[in-house]
């Protein structure tokens, strides 16, 4: 027996920014999320190990990997992203970003492929 309550899908439209204002649209919301989850690197006070890693990443990686296509990425997002395992960034949000900005997310995946580094988070 059901309780008569219907579940509705939540659609993220705005986020509160650090200075107290809210994002205005999907593009500014996405930009705010990227700024939060992928912050700019401050190299002035990084440790020696970070400097060493940065130097290693400048060396090109010689692989025979072909770039990802948009057509390859969409099924992976739909099938493999587990919303329980992603703190803050659900598969639903990632799928929404991909549908709005497919070139952007494709470039992110291909940059990871080129650099040989796929973040765990």
Phi and psi in radians as a Rosetta constraint file:
Dihedral C 1 N 2 CA 2 C 2 CIRCULARHARMONIC -1.642 0.35
Dihedral N 2 CA 2 C 2 N 3 CIRCULARHARMONIC 2.785 0.35
Dihedral C 2 N 3 CA 3 C 3 CIRCULARHARMONIC -1.556 0.35
Dihedral N 3 CA 3 C 3 N 4 CIRCULARHARMONIC 0.000 0.35
Dihedral C 3 N 4 CA 4 C 4 CIRCULARHARMONIC 1.526 0.35
Dihedral N 4 CA 4 C 4 N 5 CIRCULARHARMONIC 0.059 0.35
Dihedral C 4 N 5 CA 5 C 5 CIRCULARHARMONIC -1.618 0.35
Dihedral N 5 CA 5 C 5 N 6 CIRCULARHARMONIC 2.373 0.35
Dihedral C 5 N 6 CA 6 C 6 CIRCULARHARMONIC -1.815 0.35
Dihedral N 6 CA 6 C 6 N 7 CIRCULARHARMONIC 2.412 0.35
Dihedral C 6 N 7 CA 7 C 7 CIRCULARHARMONIC -1.532 0.35
Dihedral N 7 CA 7 C 7 N 8 CIRCULARHARMONIC 2.294 0.35
Dihedral C 7 N 8 CA 8 C 8 CIRCULARHARMONIC -1.988 0.35
Dihedral N 8 CA 8 C 8 N 9 CIRCULARHARMONIC 2.571 0.35
Dihedral C 8 N 9 CA 9 C 9 CIRCULARHARMONIC -1.255 0.35
Dihedral N 9 CA 9 C 9 N 10 CIRCULARHARMONIC 2.411 0.35
Dihedral C 9 N 10 CA 10 C 10 CIRCULARHARMONIC -1.576 0.35
Dihedral N 10 CA 10 C 10 N 11 CIRCULARHARMONIC 2.303 0.35
Dihedral C 10 N 11 CA 11 C 11 CIRCULARHARMONIC -2.050 0.35
Dihedral N 11 CA 11 C 11 N 12 CIRCULARHARMONIC 2.029 0.35
Dihedral C 11 N 12 CA 12 C 12 CIRCULARHARMONIC -1.291 0.35
Dihedral N 12 CA 12 C 12 N 13 CIRCULARHARMONIC 2.007 0.35
Dihedral C 12 N 13 CA 13 C 13 CIRCULARHARMONIC -1.983 0.35
Dihedral N 13 CA 13 C 13 N 14 CIRCULARHARMONIC -0.614 0.35
Dihedral C 13 N 14 CA 14 C 14 CIRCULARHARMONIC -2.431 0.35
Dihedral N 14 CA 14 C 14 N 15 CIRCULARHARMONIC 2.726 0.35
Dihedral C 14 N 15 CA 15 C 15 CIRCULARHARMONIC -2.337 0.35
Dihedral N 15 CA 15 C 15 N 16 CIRCULARHARMONIC 2.568 0.35
Dihedral C 15 N 16 CA 16 C 16 CIRCULARHARMONIC -1.424 0.35
Dihedral N 16 CA 16 C 16 N 17 CIRCULARHARMONIC 2.288 0.35
Dihedral C 16 N 17 CA 17 C 17 CIRCULARHARMONIC -1.587 0.35
Dihedral N 17 CA 17 C 17 N 18 CIRCULARHARMONIC 2.850 0.35
Dihedral C 17 N 18 CA 18 C 18 CIRCULARHARMONIC -0.956 0.35
Dihedral N 18 CA 18 C 18 N 19 CIRCULARHARMONIC -0.575 0.35
Dihedral C 18 N 19 CA 19 C 19 CIRCULARHARMONIC -1.495 0.35
Dihedral N 19 CA 19 C 19 N 20 CIRCULARHARMONIC 0.128 0.35
Dihedral C 19 N 20 CA 20 C 20 CIRCULARHARMONIC 1.730 0.35
Dihedral N 20 CA 20 C 20 N 21 CIRCULARHARMONIC -0.296 0.35
Dihedral C 20 N 21 CA 21 C 21 CIRCULARHARMONIC -1.431 0.35
Dihedral N 21 CA 21 C 21 N 22 CIRCULARHARMONIC 2.964 0.35
Dihedral C 21 N 22 CA 22 C 22 CIRCULARHARMONIC -1.968 0.35
Dihedral N 22 CA 22 C 22 N 23 CIRCULARHARMONIC 2.628 0.35
Dihedral C 22 N 23 CA 23 C 23 CIRCULARHARMONIC -1.148 0.35
Dihedral N 23 CA 23 C 23 N 24 CIRCULARHARMONIC 2.715 0.35
Dihedral C 23 N 24 CA 24 C 24 CIRCULARHARMONIC -1.818 0.35
Dihedral N 24 CA 24 C 24 N 25 CIRCULARHARMONIC -0.420 0.35
Dihedral C 24 N 25 CA 25 C 25 CIRCULARHARMONIC -2.683 0.35
Dihedral N 25 CA 25 C 25 N 26 CIRCULARHARMONIC -3.128 0.35
Dihedral C 25 N 26 CA 26 C 26 CIRCULARHARMONIC -1.081 0.35
Dihedral N 26 CA 26 C 26 N 27 CIRCULARHARMONIC -0.666 0.35
Dihedral C 26 N 27 CA 27 C 27 CIRCULARHARMONIC -1.157 0.35
Dihedral N 27 CA 27 C 27 N 28 CIRCULARHARMONIC -0.796 0.35
Dihedral C 27 N 28 CA 28 C 28 CIRCULARHARMONIC -1.228 0.35
Dihedral N 28 CA 28 C 28 N 29 CIRCULARHARMONIC -0.542 0.35
Dihedral C 28 N 29 CA 29 C 29 CIRCULARHARMONIC -1.152 0.35
Dihedral N 29 CA 29 C 29 N 30 CIRCULARHARMONIC -0.784 0.35
Dihedral C 29 N 30 CA 30 C 30 CIRCULARHARMONIC -1.106 0.35
Dihedral N 30 CA 30 C 30 N 31 CIRCULARHARMONIC -0.755 0.35
Dihedral C 30 N 31 CA 31 C 31 CIRCULARHARMONIC -1.064 0.35
Dihedral N 31 CA 31 C 31 N 32 CIRCULARHARMONIC -0.764 0.35
Dihedral C 31 N 32 CA 32 C 32 CIRCULARHARMONIC -1.076 0.35
Dihedral N 32 CA 32 C 32 N 33 CIRCULARHARMONIC -0.728 0.35
Dihedral C 32 N 33 CA 33 C 33 CIRCULARHARMONIC -1.105 0.35
Dihedral N 33 CA 33 C 33 N 34 CIRCULARHARMONIC -0.750 0.35
Dihedral C 33 N 34 CA 34 C 34 CIRCULARHARMONIC -1.133 0.35
Dihedral N 34 CA 34 C 34 N 35 CIRCULARHARMONIC -0.730 0.35
Dihedral C 34 N 35 CA 35 C 35 CIRCULARHARMONIC -1.075 0.35
Dihedral N 35 CA 35 C 35 N 36 CIRCULARHARMONIC -0.624 0.35
Dihedral C 35 N 36 CA 36 C 36 CIRCULARHARMONIC -1.328 0.35
Dihedral N 36 CA 36 C 36 N 37 CIRCULARHARMONIC -0.849 0.35
Dihedral C 36 N 37 CA 37 C 37 CIRCULARHARMONIC -1.430 0.35
Dihedral N 37 CA 37 C 37 N 38 CIRCULARHARMONIC -0.391 0.35
Dihedral C 37 N 38 CA 38 C 38 CIRCULARHARMONIC -2.276 0.35
Dihedral N 38 CA 38 C 38 N 39 CIRCULARHARMONIC 1.276 0.35
Dihedral C 38 N 39 CA 39 C 39 CIRCULARHARMONIC -1.220 0.35
Dihedral N 39 CA 39 C 39 N 40 CIRCULARHARMONIC 2.751 0.35
Dihedral C 39 N 40 CA 40 C 40 CIRCULARHARMONIC -1.120 0.35
Dihedral N 40 CA 40 C 40 N 41 CIRCULARHARMONIC 2.582 0.35
Dihedral C 40 N 41 CA 41 C 41 CIRCULARHARMONIC -1.537 0.35
Dihedral N 41 CA 41 C 41 N 42 CIRCULARHARMONIC 2.294 0.35
Dihedral C 41 N 42 CA 42 C 42 CIRCULARHARMONIC -1.751 0.35
Dihedral N 42 CA 42 C 42 N 43 CIRCULARHARMONIC 1.810 0.35
Dihedral C 42 N 43 CA 43 C 43 CIRCULARHARMONIC -1.474 0.35
Dihedral N 43 CA 43 C 43 N 44 CIRCULARHARMONIC -0.112 0.35
Dihedral C 43 N 44 CA 44 C 44 CIRCULARHARMONIC -1.226 0.35
Dihedral N 44 CA 44 C 44 N 45 CIRCULARHARMONIC -0.497 0.35
Dihedral C 44 N 45 CA 45 C 45 CIRCULARHARMONIC -2.187 0.35
Dihedral N 45 CA 45 C 45 N 46 CIRCULARHARMONIC 0.565 0.35
Dihedral C 45 N 46 CA 46 C 46 CIRCULARHARMONIC -1.446 0.35
Dihedral N 46 CA 46 C 46 N 47 CIRCULARHARMONIC 2.696 0.35
Dihedral C 46 N 47 CA 47 C 47 CIRCULARHARMONIC -1.364 0.35
Dihedral N 47 CA 47 C 47 N 48 CIRCULARHARMONIC 2.976 0.35
Dihedral C 47 N 48 CA 48 C 48 CIRCULARHARMONIC -1.082 0.35
Dihedral N 48 CA 48 C 48 N 49 CIRCULARHARMONIC -0.659 0.35
Dihedral C 48 N 49 CA 49 C 49 CIRCULARHARMONIC -1.146 0.35
Dihedral N 49 CA 49 C 49 N 50 CIRCULARHARMONIC -0.667 0.35
Dihedral C 49 N 50 CA 50 C 50 CIRCULARHARMONIC -1.153 0.35
Dihedral N 50 CA 50 C 50 N 51 CIRCULARHARMONIC -0.664 0.35
Dihedral C 50 N 51 CA 51 C 51 CIRCULARHARMONIC -1.107 0.35
Dihedral N 51 CA 51 C 51 N 52 CIRCULARHARMONIC -0.735 0.35
Dihedral C 51 N 52 CA 52 C 52 CIRCULARHARMONIC -1.111 0.35
Dihedral N 52 CA 52 C 52 N 53 CIRCULARHARMONIC -0.771 0.35
Dihedral C 52 N 53 CA 53 C 53 CIRCULARHARMONIC -1.088 0.35
Dihedral N 53 CA 53 C 53 N 54 CIRCULARHARMONIC -0.743 0.35
Dihedral C 53 N 54 CA 54 C 54 CIRCULARHARMONIC -1.037 0.35
Dihedral N 54 CA 54 C 54 N 55 CIRCULARHARMONIC -0.735 0.35
Dihedral C 54 N 55 CA 55 C 55 CIRCULARHARMONIC -1.136 0.35
Dihedral N 55 CA 55 C 55 N 56 CIRCULARHARMONIC -0.703 0.35
Dihedral C 55 N 56 CA 56 C 56 CIRCULARHARMONIC -1.124 0.35
Dihedral N 56 CA 56 C 56 N 57 CIRCULARHARMONIC -0.600 0.35
Dihedral C 56 N 57 CA 57 C 57 CIRCULARHARMONIC -1.289 0.35
Dihedral N 57 CA 57 C 57 N 58 CIRCULARHARMONIC -0.251 0.35
Dihedral C 57 N 58 CA 58 C 58 CIRCULARHARMONIC -1.354 0.35
Dihedral N 58 CA 58 C 58 N 59 CIRCULARHARMONIC -0.342 0.35
Dihedral C 58 N 59 CA 59 C 59 CIRCULARHARMONIC -1.335 0.35
Dihedral N 59 CA 59 C 59 N 60 CIRCULARHARMONIC 2.264 0.35
Dihedral C 59 N 60 CA 60 C 60 CIRCULARHARMONIC -1.154 0.35
Dihedral N 60 CA 60 C 60 N 61 CIRCULARHARMONIC 2.528 0.35
Dihedral C 60 N 61 CA 61 C 61 CIRCULARHARMONIC -1.724 0.35
Dihedral N 61 CA 61 C 61 N 62 CIRCULARHARMONIC 2.200 0.35
Dihedral C 61 N 62 CA 62 C 62 CIRCULARHARMONIC -1.653 0.35
Dihedral N 62 CA 62 C 62 N 63 CIRCULARHARMONIC 1.778 0.35
Dihedral C 62 N 63 CA 63 C 63 CIRCULARHARMONIC -2.280 0.35
Dihedral N 63 CA 63 C 63 N 64 CIRCULARHARMONIC 2.921 0.35
Dihedral C 63 N 64 CA 64 C 64 CIRCULARHARMONIC -1.806 0.35
Dihedral N 64 CA 64 C 64 N 65 CIRCULARHARMONIC 0.314 0.35
Dihedral C 64 N 65 CA 65 C 65 CIRCULARHARMONIC -1.175 0.35
Dihedral N 65 CA 65 C 65 N 66 CIRCULARHARMONIC 2.399 0.35
Dihedral C 65 N 66 CA 66 C 66 CIRCULARHARMONIC -1.622 0.35
Dihedral N 66 CA 66 C 66 N 67 CIRCULARHARMONIC 2.570 0.35
Dihedral C 66 N 67 CA 67 C 67 CIRCULARHARMONIC -1.035 0.35
Dihedral N 67 CA 67 C 67 N 68 CIRCULARHARMONIC 2.622 0.35
Dihedral C 67 N 68 CA 68 C 68 CIRCULARHARMONIC -1.227 0.35
Dihedral N 68 CA 68 C 68 N 69 CIRCULARHARMONIC 2.590 0.35
Dihedral C 68 N 69 CA 69 C 69 CIRCULARHARMONIC -1.857 0.35
Dihedral N 69 CA 69 C 69 N 70 CIRCULARHARMONIC 2.821 0.35
Dihedral C 69 N 70 CA 70 C 70 CIRCULARHARMONIC -1.012 0.35
Dihedral N 70 CA 70 C 70 N 71 CIRCULARHARMONIC -0.677 0.35
Dihedral C 70 N 71 CA 71 C 71 CIRCULARHARMONIC -1.139 0.35
Dihedral N 71 CA 71 C 71 N 72 CIRCULARHARMONIC -0.464 0.35
Dihedral C 71 N 72 CA 72 C 72 CIRCULARHARMONIC -1.408 0.35
Dihedral N 72 CA 72 C 72 N 73 CIRCULARHARMONIC -0.576 0.35
Dihedral C 72 N 73 CA 73 C 73 CIRCULARHARMONIC -1.299 0.35
Dihedral N 73 CA 73 C 73 N 74 CIRCULARHARMONIC -0.747 0.35
Dihedral C 73 N 74 CA 74 C 74 CIRCULARHARMONIC -0.973 0.35
Dihedral N 74 CA 74 C 74 N 75 CIRCULARHARMONIC -0.874 0.35
Dihedral C 74 N 75 CA 75 C 75 CIRCULARHARMONIC -1.103 0.35
Dihedral N 75 CA 75 C 75 N 76 CIRCULARHARMONIC -0.544 0.35
Dihedral C 75 N 76 CA 76 C 76 CIRCULARHARMONIC -1.166 0.35
Dihedral N 76 CA 76 C 76 N 77 CIRCULARHARMONIC -0.766 0.35
Dihedral C 76 N 77 CA 77 C 77 CIRCULARHARMONIC -1.096 0.35
Dihedral N 77 CA 77 C 77 N 78 CIRCULARHARMONIC -0.783 0.35
Dihedral C 77 N 78 CA 78 C 78 CIRCULARHARMONIC -1.129 0.35
Dihedral N 78 CA 78 C 78 N 79 CIRCULARHARMONIC -0.690 0.35
Dihedral C 78 N 79 CA 79 C 79 CIRCULARHARMONIC -1.579 0.35
Dihedral N 79 CA 79 C 79 N 80 CIRCULARHARMONIC -0.763 0.35
Dihedral C 79 N 80 CA 80 C 80 CIRCULARHARMONIC -1.717 0.35
Dihedral N 80 CA 80 C 80 N 81 CIRCULARHARMONIC -0.290 0.35
Dihedral C 80 N 81 CA 81 C 81 CIRCULARHARMONIC -1.377 0.35
Dihedral N 81 CA 81 C 81 N 82 CIRCULARHARMONIC 2.146 0.35
Dihedral C 81 N 82 CA 82 C 82 CIRCULARHARMONIC -1.772 0.35
Dihedral N 82 CA 82 C 82 N 83 CIRCULARHARMONIC 1.961 0.35
Dihedral C 82 N 83 CA 83 C 83 CIRCULARHARMONIC -1.071 0.35
Dihedral N 83 CA 83 C 83 N 84 CIRCULARHARMONIC -0.388 0.35
Dihedral C 83 N 84 CA 84 C 84 CIRCULARHARMONIC -1.261 0.35
Dihedral N 84 CA 84 C 84 N 85 CIRCULARHARMONIC -0.518 0.35
Dihedral C 84 N 85 CA 85 C 85 CIRCULARHARMONIC -1.600 0.35
Dihedral N 85 CA 85 C 85 N 86 CIRCULARHARMONIC -0.037 0.35
Dihedral C 85 N 86 CA 86 C 86 CIRCULARHARMONIC -1.932 0.35
Dihedral N 86 CA 86 C 86 N 87 CIRCULARHARMONIC 1.807 0.35
Dihedral C 86 N 87 CA 87 C 87 CIRCULARHARMONIC -1.235 0.35
Dihedral N 87 CA 87 C 87 N 88 CIRCULARHARMONIC 2.033 0.35
Dihedral C 87 N 88 CA 88 C 88 CIRCULARHARMONIC 1.492 0.35
Dihedral N 88 CA 88 C 88 N 89 CIRCULARHARMONIC -0.530 0.35
Dihedral C 88 N 89 CA 89 C 89 CIRCULARHARMONIC -2.062 0.35
Dihedral N 89 CA 89 C 89 N 90 CIRCULARHARMONIC 1.712 0.35
Dihedral C 89 N 90 CA 90 C 90 CIRCULARHARMONIC -1.476 0.35
Dihedral N 90 CA 90 C 90 N 91 CIRCULARHARMONIC 2.871 0.35
Dihedral C 90 N 91 CA 91 C 91 CIRCULARHARMONIC -1.089 0.35
Dihedral N 91 CA 91 C 91 N 92 CIRCULARHARMONIC -0.566 0.35
Dihedral C 91 N 92 CA 92 C 92 CIRCULARHARMONIC -1.094 0.35
Dihedral N 92 CA 92 C 92 N 93 CIRCULARHARMONIC -0.760 0.35
Dihedral C 92 N 93 CA 93 C 93 CIRCULARHARMONIC -1.161 0.35
Dihedral N 93 CA 93 C 93 N 94 CIRCULARHARMONIC -0.780 0.35
Dihedral C 93 N 94 CA 94 C 94 CIRCULARHARMONIC -1.068 0.35
Dihedral N 94 CA 94 C 94 N 95 CIRCULARHARMONIC -0.737 0.35
Dihedral C 94 N 95 CA 95 C 95 CIRCULARHARMONIC -1.116 0.35
Dihedral N 95 CA 95 C 95 N 96 CIRCULARHARMONIC -0.713 0.35
Dihedral C 95 N 96 CA 96 C 96 CIRCULARHARMONIC -1.104 0.35
Dihedral N 96 CA 96 C 96 N 97 CIRCULARHARMONIC -0.767 0.35
Dihedral C 96 N 97 CA 97 C 97 CIRCULARHARMONIC -1.061 0.35
Dihedral N 97 CA 97 C 97 N 98 CIRCULARHARMONIC -0.782 0.35
Dihedral C 97 N 98 CA 98 C 98 CIRCULARHARMONIC -1.088 0.35
Dihedral N 98 CA 98 C 98 N 99 CIRCULARHARMONIC -0.730 0.35
Dihedral C 98 N 99 CA 99 C 99 CIRCULARHARMONIC -1.179 0.35
Dihedral N 99 CA 99 C 99 N 100 CIRCULARHARMONIC -0.583 0.35
Dihedral C 99 N 100 CA 100 C 100 CIRCULARHARMONIC -1.423 0.35
Dihedral N 100 CA 100 C 100 N 101 CIRCULARHARMONIC -0.659 0.35
Dihedral C 100 N 101 CA 101 C 101 CIRCULARHARMONIC -2.333 0.35
Dihedral N 101 CA 101 C 101 N 102 CIRCULARHARMONIC 1.129 0.35
Dihedral C 101 N 102 CA 102 C 102 CIRCULARHARMONIC -1.074 0.35
Dihedral N 102 CA 102 C 102 N 103 CIRCULARHARMONIC -0.627 0.35
Dihedral C 102 N 103 CA 103 C 103 CIRCULARHARMONIC -1.135 0.35
Dihedral N 103 CA 103 C 103 N 104 CIRCULARHARMONIC -0.699 0.35
Dihedral C 103 N 104 CA 104 C 104 CIRCULARHARMONIC -1.067 0.35
Dihedral N 104 CA 104 C 104 N 105 CIRCULARHARMONIC -0.914 0.35
Dihedral C 104 N 105 CA 105 C 105 CIRCULARHARMONIC -1.178 0.35
Dihedral N 105 CA 105 C 105 N 106 CIRCULARHARMONIC -0.596 0.35
Dihedral C 105 N 106 CA 106 C 106 CIRCULARHARMONIC -1.099 0.35
Dihedral N 106 CA 106 C 106 N 107 CIRCULARHARMONIC -0.718 0.35
Dihedral C 106 N 107 CA 107 C 107 CIRCULARHARMONIC -1.127 0.35
Dihedral N 107 CA 107 C 107 N 108 CIRCULARHARMONIC -0.663 0.35
Dihedral C 107 N 108 CA 108 C 108 CIRCULARHARMONIC -1.084 0.35
Dihedral N 108 CA 108 C 108 N 109 CIRCULARHARMONIC -0.832 0.35
Dihedral C 108 N 109 CA 109 C 109 CIRCULARHARMONIC -1.081 0.35
Dihedral N 109 CA 109 C 109 N 110 CIRCULARHARMONIC -0.738 0.35
Dihedral C 109 N 110 CA 110 C 110 CIRCULARHARMONIC -1.223 0.35
Dihedral N 110 CA 110 C 110 N 111 CIRCULARHARMONIC -0.560 0.35
Dihedral C 110 N 111 CA 111 C 111 CIRCULARHARMONIC -1.141 0.35
Dihedral N 111 CA 111 C 111 N 112 CIRCULARHARMONIC -0.742 0.35
Dihedral C 111 N 112 CA 112 C 112 CIRCULARHARMONIC -1.052 0.35
Dihedral N 112 CA 112 C 112 N 113 CIRCULARHARMONIC -0.754 0.35
Dihedral C 112 N 113 CA 113 C 113 CIRCULARHARMONIC -1.089 0.35
Dihedral N 113 CA 113 C 113 N 114 CIRCULARHARMONIC -0.807 0.35
Dihedral C 113 N 114 CA 114 C 114 CIRCULARHARMONIC -1.102 0.35
Dihedral N 114 CA 114 C 114 N 115 CIRCULARHARMONIC -0.726 0.35
Dihedral C 114 N 115 CA 115 C 115 CIRCULARHARMONIC -1.397 0.35
Dihedral N 115 CA 115 C 115 N 116 CIRCULARHARMONIC -0.246 0.35
Dihedral C 115 N 116 CA 116 C 116 CIRCULARHARMONIC 1.264 0.35
Dihedral N 116 CA 116 C 116 N 117 CIRCULARHARMONIC 0.489 0.35
Dihedral C 116 N 117 CA 117 C 117 CIRCULARHARMONIC -2.433 0.35
Dihedral N 117 CA 117 C 117 N 118 CIRCULARHARMONIC 2.106 0.35
Dihedral C 117 N 118 CA 118 C 118 CIRCULARHARMONIC -2.045 0.35
Dihedral N 118 CA 118 C 118 N 119 CIRCULARHARMONIC 1.916 0.35
Dihedral C 118 N 119 CA 119 C 119 CIRCULARHARMONIC -0.996 0.35
Dihedral N 119 CA 119 C 119 N 120 CIRCULARHARMONIC 2.544 0.35
Dihedral C 119 N 120 CA 120 C 120 CIRCULARHARMONIC -1.265 0.35
Dihedral N 120 CA 120 C 120 N 121 CIRCULARHARMONIC -0.515 0.35
